[in-house]
Amino acid sequence: MRFNTPLLFTVNSILFVGAAAFESDNEIHSTHYNLRHNNSRRLQTNECVLLLKAIKYEDQTESEEVDCYDEETDSFSRITSQNEEDDDIVQKQLLSRFKSGKLQSSVSTMLQRGSYFEDGSLKLQSKSLDESIFSKRAGGGRKLATSGSKKYVVVRVNANDSVNSNTESFLRDKWFGTSGDPFTYKSQVEACSYNKVTVVPYNGNGVSGGAMSLNVNTNAQGQNNDKVASKARTTLSSSIRSSVDHYAFCLPAGSNGNWIGWAYVNHQMSVFNVGWCNKASLLIHEIGHNWNLRHSGERDIYDDQTGLMGYSYNLDNGPRMCFNAPKSSQLGWYSDREIVVREGWAGKLYGVASYTQATKEDAVILKIPSGTNNKNVDTFISFNGKKGINSEVVEYSNKVLIHTRSYATAESDLIQTLGSGSVSLTSSLSVNVVSISGSDYAIVEIGNGKYEDSFDDSCGEPKSRAEFTKGDKKRVRKCSWVAKRTRNRCKKWQHAKQFCPITCAAYGGDCALDATGLIELSKGGEMMSCNDITDQSKSKLCSNTVISSACRASCKDD
C-alpha cells in the first residue's frame, strides 16, 4: 500500500492531512513495507469503537480488558502493542482512562496512526496513548434501554473438536422457563423489574424459542475463549444480531483458563462457559454489564453480596435476589419511589420486595447526590428486606445498607450496614435507623429529618390501661409504662403498639387501627375487646371515651 498523494480523512470533525503529519517518511515506508509483505496485517485507517470487557472467573475474581470494534470489518480486536512486552502497559493505560471516566464503553473511539490489525489484535505503533486520538461515536454511541420488551437469543456453539453438552431445549428452559423451570433468567429479571422489562425469546431467521445451535469452523480445545467467541459472532447471521436486543454465546468445553463468563459493557454481546450457561445469577450479572452496570464491591471490588453485580453463584435455582441500590437507581425500575435527599428526610424505607407496599411518601431508594456536603460520590441508602424476590439475598438481610457510587465509572461500594443506631456520612448528614419492621421496611431519619414530625397524632392515645403479654407474662399497664422502654415494649410486648400508636409510632403504631387485646374499662374492673363492638352496641359503647380512644376504627363514624 503506497500513498502517492496526501491521505485525507476525518474523525468526528477532526481533519488529518497525510500520514506525514504523524510519521517521518522513513517510518511510513517501513510500516507500508511490512504491511505489503504480511498479508495478515491491515493498517488502521479509521477510528475504532472502544469496548470494556468484564471477565468473571470460577474463584469469583474478575478482570477487565479493552477491545476495539472495527466497523469496516464488523469485528472485535484486543488492543495491544507492536512490541509484545508493552501489551500490559497499553491495557493499563486504557483501563485507567475508563476508571477516571475519560473513556466510555461503546461510546469512545480511538485512532493511532501506524497501528495495524493482526490475528485478532489491534497492535498500536506507540505504547503511549498520548500518540492516539480519542473521540466519540457520531450520535454519542449506544445506550441499551432497561425497560420494555427485549428480545434474546442464546447460541449453543459447537466447535470442530468439541460438541456443546447443553441442548437447545435445556437452554430454553434455563433461560426462559419454556419447560416449566421455576427459576430462570426471565423469571428473576421480570420479578425484580416488576415487569418493567419483559424477556422475549426470539423467533425468526431459523431461531425457535430463543435458542439455536451454531457450528463454527475452529477448535475449542486449548484456544482462548475470545477467539472462539469471535468466530461464533462472525458465523452468526447479522440479520439475527440486528433483530435482537441481546445475543449470548454458550461455548463448548475446552477453552483455556478458569473463566465462567464475560460481557461487553453497554453492548449486546455476552459469552458463557459451558457449565455456567444455566446459572441465572451469572446470566443476570453479565447482561447487567450489557446494561452498562459496573461492579459492586465491599472489601474487594467484586464482593458485595447484597446484589447481583458482585458475586455469582453456581446454583441452578437461585439465589433469589436483585440489584443493590446504586444499580437499581441506574436501571430506574423503582424511580417513582426514589427520593433525592440533600438536607433531611424521615420515613419508611421499603425493601425491593415490598416495593408495591410503599406509598408516594415512602422510599425504596434514598439518594444523596454527588456534591452534597462536598462529597464527590453519590450515596445510596436502602433496606435489604429478605423476602419474596429478595428472599435468598446472601449478606446483611433486614438491615439498612449504605452504598457509594463513583460518578466517573458507576462502580459501587458497600460502606456501612445498620440494624439500629446511627452513622455520620458528613459533618451535617447522619443516618439514624429508628426501627426495623421485619423484612418489610425500616424507619429512617437522615440529617434534620425526624420521623415523629410527620406522624399524625390527632387521634390521641388511651389514658386507661390495657393487657400486654410477652410469652406467658401478662401486665395491665398504661402507655406511660410502654414509653419507659419504648423499643423493647413496642416490639416485644403483644398489643403494645396497637394500644399505644403514638408512643410506638416508630415501631408500626397506627392511629387508624383498633387496639388489640383487652382494654380495662375501669381500674381493676371489667375488661373488653374492640371485637365486642357490634352494629347494635356501637352507639352505646363508643360513647365511652375509654373505648372510643382505643377502638379507633370500630368507633369511627360511618
C-alpha positions in Angstrom: 0.0 0.0 0.0 1.6 3.3 -1.1 0.3 6.9 -0.6 1.2 8.8 -3.7 -1.0 11.8 -2.7 -1.8 13.2 0.8 -4.4 11.0 2.6 -7.4 12.9 3.8 -9.9 11.5 6.3 -11.9 12.8 9.2 -12.8 11.6 12.7 -15.8 13.4 14.1 -14.8 16.7 12.5 -11.1 16.4 13.3 -9.1 16.7 10.0 -5.9 14.8 9.3 -3.8 15.7 6.3 -1.5 12.9 5.1 0.4 10.3 7.1 3.4 12.6 7.0 1.8 14.8 9.6 2.3 12.0 12.1 5.3 10.0 10.9 8.6 10.6 9.2 9.0 9.4 5.7 11.2 6.5 6.9 8.5 5.4 9.4 5.8 5.5 6.7 7.9 3.5 4.2 8.8 1.0 7.0 5.2 0.5 8.0 3.9 0.2 4.5 6.7 -2.2 3.5 5.8 -4.5 6.5 2.1 -4.4 5.5 2.9 -5.2 1.9 4.9 -8.2 2.9 2.5 -9.6 5.5 -1.0 -10.2 4.1 -2.5 -10.9 7.5 -1.9 -7.3 8.6 -4.3 -4.4 7.9 -3.5 -0.8 8.5 -5.8 1.1 10.9 -7.2 4.0 8.8 -10.4 4.7 10.7 -11.2 5.1 14.4 -12.4 2.0 16.2 -15.1 1.9 18.9 -13.7 1.1 22.4 -15.4 -1.7 24.4 -14.8 -2.5 28.0 -14.8 -6.3 28.5 -15.6 -7.6 32.0 -14.5 -11.2 32.6 -15.5 -13.4 35.6 -13.7 -16.5 36.9 -14.6 -19.5 39.0 -13.0 -18.1 42.1 -15.3 -15.0 41.8 -12.4 -12.7 40.8 -12.8 -10.5 37.8 -10.6 -8.8 35.3 -11.2 -6.2 32.6 -9.7 -5.7 29.2 -10.3 -3.1 26.4 -11.1 -4.2 22.9 -12.0 -2.2 19.8 -14.8 -2.7 17.3 -13.8 -2.0 13.7 -17.0 -1.0 11.9 -15.3 -1.5 8.5 -14.9 -5.3 9.1 -17.6 -5.7 11.7 -15.0 -7.4 14.1 -13.6 -7.1 17.6 -9.9 -6.9 18.4 -7.9 -6.7 21.6 -5.8 -3.6 21.9 -2.1 -4.5 22.2 1.3 -3.2 21.2 3.5 -3.9 18.2 6.1 -4.6 20.9 4.6 -7.6 22.8 6.4 -6.6 26.0 4.3 -3.4 26.1 0.9 -5.1 25.9 0.2 -4.8 29.6 1.3 -1.1 29.6 -1.2 -0.3 26.8 -4.1 -2.1 28.6 -3.3 -0.5 32.0 -3.4 3.0 30.4 -6.7 2.3 28.7 -8.2 0.9 31.8 -7.0 3.9 33.8 -8.8 6.2 31.4 -12.0 4.1 31.8 -11.6 4.3 35.6 -11.3 8.1 35.5 -14.4 8.4 33.3 -12.4 9.8 30.3 -13.5 6.8 28.2 -16.9 5.2 27.9 -17.6 1.7 26.6 -19.3 1.6 23.2 -19.2 5.4 23.0 -15.5 6.4 22.9 -13.3 5.9 19.8 -9.6 5.6 19.2 -7.2 6.0 16.3 -3.4 5.8 16.3 -1.5 6.2 13.1 0.8 3.4 12.1 -1.2 0.8 14.0 -2.5 -2.3 12.3 -4.8 -5.2 12.9 -3.3 -8.7 13.1 -4.5 -12.1 14.4 -7.4 -10.7 16.5 -5.5 -7.7 17.9 -5.1 -4.0 17.1 -1.3 -3.5 17.5 -0.5 0.1 18.4 2.6 1.6 17.0 3.3 3.5 20.2 2.7 2.3 23.7 2.0 5.9 24.8 -1.7 6.7 24.4 -0.7 10.4 24.0 0.0 9.4 20.4 -3.6 8.4 20.0 -6.6 10.4 19.0 -9.8 9.8 21.1 -13.2 11.0 20.2 -16.9 9.8 20.4 -19.1 8.0 18.0 -21.5 10.1 16.0 -24.7 10.4 17.9 -23.0 9.6 21.3 -22.9 5.9 20.9 -25.3 3.2 22.1 -27.2 3.1 25.4 -29.2 -0.1 25.9 -32.7 0.6 27.4 -33.5 -1.3 30.6 -37.3 -1.3 30.2 -39.8 -2.6 27.7 -39.9 -5.8 25.7 -36.4 -7.2 25.0 -35.6 -10.0 22.5 -33.0 -12.6 23.4 -31.2 -15.4 21.5 -29.0 -17.9 23.3 -26.5 -19.5 20.8 -25.3 -23.1 21.5 -21.8 -23.1 20.0 -20.2 -26.3 18.6 -16.5 -26.3 17.6 -14.7 -28.7 15.3 -13.3 -30.7 18.3 -15.9 -30.0 20.9 -19.7 -30.6 20.9 -21.6 -28.4 23.4 -23.1 -30.6 26.1 -26.1 -28.3 26.6 -29.1 -28.9 24.4 -31.2 -26.2 22.9 -34.2 -27.3 24.9 -32.2 -27.3 28.1 -31.0 -23.7 27.4 -34.5 -22.5 26.5 -35.8 -23.9 29.8 -33.0 -22.4 31.9 -33.2 -19.0 30.3 -36.9 -18.7 29.6 -38.7 -21.4 31.6 -40.2 -23.0 28.4 -40.4 -26.4 30.1 -41.5 -25.2 33.5 -38.2 -24.3 35.3 -39.4 -22.2 38.2 -36.3 -20.0 38.5 -34.8 -18.6 35.3 -33.1 -15.6 33.9 -36.5 -14.4 32.6 -38.4 -15.1 35.8 -36.0 -13.2 38.0 -35.4 -10.2 35.7 -39.1 -9.7 35.3 -39.7 -10.1 39.0 -37.0 -7.7 40.1 -38.1 -5.1 37.5 -41.8 -5.6 38.3 -42.3 -6.4 34.6 -40.8 -3.2 33.5 -38.6 -5.5 31.5 -40.2 -8.3 29.5 -37.8 -11.0 28.4 -38.9 -12.3 25.0 -37.3 -15.5 23.4 -36.5 -14.6 19.8 -38.2 -16.4 16.9 -37.2 -15.9 13.3 -34.4 -16.4 10.9 -34.3 -20.1 11.8 -34.3 -19.5 15.6 -37.1 -21.1 17.7 -37.9 -20.2 21.3 -34.9 -18.0 21.8 -32.2 -20.8 21.3 -30.2 -22.1 18.4 -27.2 -24.2 17.6 -24.2 -22.9 15.7 -21.3 -24.9 14.2 -18.1 -22.8 13.9 -15.1 -23.8 11.9 -12.5 -23.6 14.6 -11.2 -25.7 17.5 -12.1 -25.0 21.2 -9.5 -27.3 22.9 -6.6 -25.1 24.2 -7.9 -22.0 22.5 -8.5 -18.6 24.0 -12.2 -18.2 24.6 -12.3 -14.8 22.9 -11.1 -16.4 19.6 -13.9 -19.0 19.7 -16.4 -16.3 20.6 -15.2 -14.0 17.8 -15.5 -16.9 15.3 -19.0 -17.6 16.6 -20.0 -14.0 16.2 -18.8 -13.7 12.6 -20.6 -17.0 11.9 -23.9 -15.9 13.4 -26.1 -14.2 10.9 -26.0 -10.4 11.0 -29.8 -10.4 10.5 -30.2 -12.3 13.8 -27.8 -10.0 15.6 -29.7 -6.9 14.3 -33.1 -8.4 15.2 -32.4 -9.0 18.9 -31.5 -6.8 21.9 -29.1 -9.4 23.4 -27.2 -12.3 22.0 -25.4 -14.8 24.3 -22.9 -17.4 23.2 -22.7 -20.7 25.2 -19.2 -22.0 24.3 -18.3 -25.7 24.4 -15.8 -27.2 26.8 -12.0 -26.9 26.2 -11.0 -23.2 26.0 -8.1 -22.0 28.2 -8.5 -20.8 31.7 -11.0 -20.9 34.6 -13.3 -18.2 33.2 -17.0 -18.6 33.5 -18.4 -15.7 31.6 -17.8 -12.3 30.2 -19.7 -9.4 28.5 -19.0 -6.1 26.8 -20.2 -3.1 28.9 -23.0 -1.2 27.1 -23.3 -3.7 24.3 -25.5 -6.6 23.1 -23.0 -9.5 23.5 -22.3 -11.9 26.4 -20.3 -15.2 26.5 -20.6 -18.1 28.9 -18.5 -21.2 29.5 -20.4 -24.5 29.0 -21.1 -25.3 32.7 -22.3 -21.8 33.5 -24.8 -21.2 30.7 -27.7 -22.1 33.0 -26.7 -20.2 36.2 -29.2 -17.4 36.4 -27.1 -15.2 38.8 -24.2 -15.2 36.3 -26.6 -14.6 33.3 -28.1 -11.6 35.1 -24.7 -10.4 36.2 -23.2 -10.4 32.7 -26.2 -9.0 30.9 -26.1 -6.4 33.7 -22.8 -5.3 32.1 -24.6 -5.1 28.8 -26.9 -2.7 30.6 -23.9 -0.6 31.5 -23.8 -1.7 35.1 -20.3 -1.9 36.7 -19.1 -4.0 39.6 -20.2 -3.9 43.2 -17.7 -4.2 45.9 -17.3 -4.3 49.7 -13.9 -5.2 51.0 -12.8 -6.0 47.4 -14.0 -4.7 44.1 -16.4 -7.6 43.3 -17.5 -9.0 46.7 -20.8 -7.2 47.5 -23.3 -10.0 48.0 -26.3 -7.7 48.6 -26.9 -7.6 44.8 -26.1 -9.5 41.6 -23.2 -7.3 40.3 -20.9 -8.7 42.9 -20.5 -12.5 43.3 -22.2 -15.0 41.0 -23.4 -18.4 42.3 -23.0 -21.9 40.9 -26.7 -22.7 41.5 -29.4 -23.9 39.2 -32.3 -22.3 41.1 -31.2 -19.3 42.9 -30.4 -17.2 44.7 -33.5 -15.1 44.6 -32.1 -11.6 44.9 -32.0 -8.4 42.9 -29.6 -5.5 42.4 -28.3 -3.2 45.1 -29.5 0.4 45.4 -26.8 2.1 43.1 -27.6 -0.4 40.3 -31.4 -0.2 40.9 -31.2 3.6 40.6 -29.2 3.3 37.4 -31.8 0.9 36.0 -34.7 3.1 37.0 -37.1 0.3 37.9 -38.1 1.9 41.2 -37.7 5.6 40.2 -41.2 6.5 41.5 -40.0 5.5 44.9 -36.5 7.0 44.7 -36.1 10.2 46.8 -33.2 12.6 46.5 -32.0 13.9 49.9 -29.8 16.9 50.4 -30.6 18.2 53.9 -33.0 15.8 55.6 -35.7 13.2 55.3 -37.6 10.8 57.6 -40.0 8.0 56.9 -40.4 4.4 55.9 -37.7 2.9 53.7 -39.0 -0.3 52.0 -37.1 -3.2 50.5 -37.3 -4.0 46.8 -39.6 -7.0 47.6 -42.0 -4.6 49.3 -41.9 -2.0 46.5 -45.7 -2.3 45.9 -46.5 -1.6 49.5 -44.6 1.8 49.5 -46.7 4.9 49.2 -45.6 8.1 47.4 -44.4 9.4 50.8 -42.2 6.3 51.3 -39.0 5.3 49.7 -37.2 2.3 48.2 -34.1 4.2 47.3 -32.7 7.3 49.1 -30.0 9.1 47.1 -27.7 11.7 48.4 -26.2 13.2 45.2 -22.6 13.9 44.4 -21.7 17.4 45.5 -23.8 17.3 48.7 -21.5 18.5 51.5 -18.5 18.3 49.2 -18.8 14.6 48.7 -17.6 13.5 45.2 -19.6 10.3 45.1 -23.3 9.5 45.1 -24.5 7.9 48.3 -27.4 5.5 48.4 -29.4 4.2 51.3 -31.7 1.2 51.1 -33.4 -1.5 53.2 -32.3 -5.1 52.4 -35.5 -6.9 53.2 -35.2 -10.6 52.9 -38.5 -11.8 51.4 -40.1 -12.6 48.1 -37.9 -11.7 45.1 -35.1 -11.0 47.5 -35.6 -13.9 49.9 -32.2 -15.6 49.3 -30.1 -12.5 49.5 -26.7 -13.7 50.8 -25.5 -10.8 53.0 -26.9 -8.3 55.6 -30.5 -9.3 55.3 -33.1 -7.0 57.0 -30.5 -4.2 57.5 -30.2 -0.7 56.2 -27.4 -0.5 53.6 -25.3 2.5 52.7 -23.5 2.4 49.3 -21.5 4.9 47.4 -21.2 5.0 43.6 -18.3 6.6 41.6 -19.6 9.3 39.4 -17.0 8.6 36.8 -17.3 4.8 36.5 -20.6 3.9 38.2 -18.7 1.2 40.3 -20.3 0.9 43.7 -19.1 0.1 47.2 -21.0 -1.1 50.3 -19.6 1.1 53.1 -21.9 0.6 56.0 -24.7 -1.7 57.3 -27.1 -0.7 60.1 -29.5 -2.8 62.2 -30.0 0.1 64.6 -28.3 3.3 65.7 -26.8 5.9 63.5 -23.7 6.8 61.5 -22.4 10.1 60.2 -22.0 10.5 56.5 -20.7 14.1 56.6 -20.4 16.8 59.3 -24.1 17.7 58.8 -25.7 14.5 57.5 -26.2 11.3 59.5 -28.3 8.2 59.0 -30.3 7.0 62.0 -32.3 3.7 62.0 -35.2 4.3 64.3 -36.7 0.8 63.9 -36.9 -2.2 61.5 -40.3 -3.8 60.8 -39.4 -7.4 60.0 -38.4 -7.8 56.3 -40.8 -5.1 55.0 -39.2 -1.7 55.9 -37.1 0.4 58.2 -37.9 3.7 59.7 -35.0 6.0 58.9 -34.0 9.6 59.7 -31.5 11.4 57.7 -29.9 14.8 58.6 -32.5 17.1 60.1 -35.4 14.8 59.4 -37.5 13.5 62.3 -40.0 10.7 61.8 -42.3 11.9 64.6 -42.7 15.2 62.8 -44.6 13.6 60.1 -46.8 11.3 62.4 -50.4 12.2 62.7 -51.2 12.1 66.4 -54.6 13.8 66.1 -56.3 10.5 67.3 -54.9 10.9 70.8 -53.9 7.9 72.9 -55.9 6.0 75.6 -55.4 7.2 79.2 -56.7 3.9 80.5 -54.9 0.6 80.9 -54.7 -2.5 78.7 -53.4 -6.0 79.0 -49.9 -6.6 77.4 -48.4 -10.0 77.0 -45.0 -11.5 76.3 -44.9 -15.2 76.3 -46.5 -16.3 79.5 -46.1 -12.9 81.1 -49.0 -10.5 81.5 -49.1 -6.9 82.5 -52.1 -4.5 82.8 -50.5 -1.1 82.2 -50.9 2.4 80.7 -49.0 3.7 77.7 -46.7 5.6 80.1 -45.3 2.2 81.1 -44.6 1.3 77.5 -42.9 4.7 77.0 -40.3 3.9 79.6 -38.7 1.2 77.4 -40.2 2.1 74.1 -38.1 -0.1 71.8 -38.3 -3.2 73.9 -42.0 -2.9 74.8 -43.3 -1.7 71.5 -41.5 -4.5 69.7 -41.7 -7.4 72.1 -44.9 -7.0 74.1 -48.0 -8.0 72.3 -50.8 -5.4 71.8 -48.5 -2.5 72.9 -48.1 -0.8 69.6 -51.7 -1.2 68.7 -52.9 0.3 72.0 -50.3 3.0 72.2 -49.9 4.1 68.5 -48.2 7.4 69.3 -45.8 6.1 71.8 -45.0 3.3 69.3 -45.1 5.4 66.2 -41.6 4.4 65.2 -42.5 0.7 65.5 -45.6 0.5 63.4 -48.2 2.1 65.6 -51.1 3.3 63.6 -53.8 5.7 64.8 -56.3 4.4 62.2 -56.4 0.9 63.6 -58.2 -0.6 66.6 -56.2 -1.7 69.7 -55.9 -5.4 70.0 -56.2 -7.4 73.2 -58.2 -6.5 76.3 -58.9 -2.9 77.5 -59.6 -2.1 81.1 -62.8 -0.1 81.4 -62.2 1.0 85.0 -59.2 0.3 87.3 -59.4 -3.3 88.5 -62.7 -3.7 86.8 -64.2 -5.1 83.6 -62.1 -5.8 80.6 -63.3 -5.8 77.0 -62.1 -6.1 73.4 -62.8 -3.9 70.4 -64.2 -7.1 68.8 -67.1 -6.9 71.2 -68.4 -3.8 69.4 -71.3 -4.7 67.1 -73.6 -2.5 64.9 -76.2 -2.7 67.6 -73.9 -1.8 70.5 -71.6 0.7 68.7 -73.5 3.8 69.7 -73.6 3.0 73.4 -70.1 1.6 73.8 -68.4 4.2 71.7 -69.8 7.0 73.8 -67.4 5.8 76.4 -64.2 7.8 75.9 -62.0 4.8 77.1 -63.5 2.6 74.4 -63.5 5.2 71.6 -59.9 6.2 72.2 -58.8 2.5 71.9 -61.2 1.2 69.3 -60.5 3.9 66.8 -61.6 2.0 63.7 -64.7 0.4 65.2 -65.9 3.7 66.7 -65.2 5.7 63.6 -68.3 7.4 62.2 -69.6 5.7 59.0 
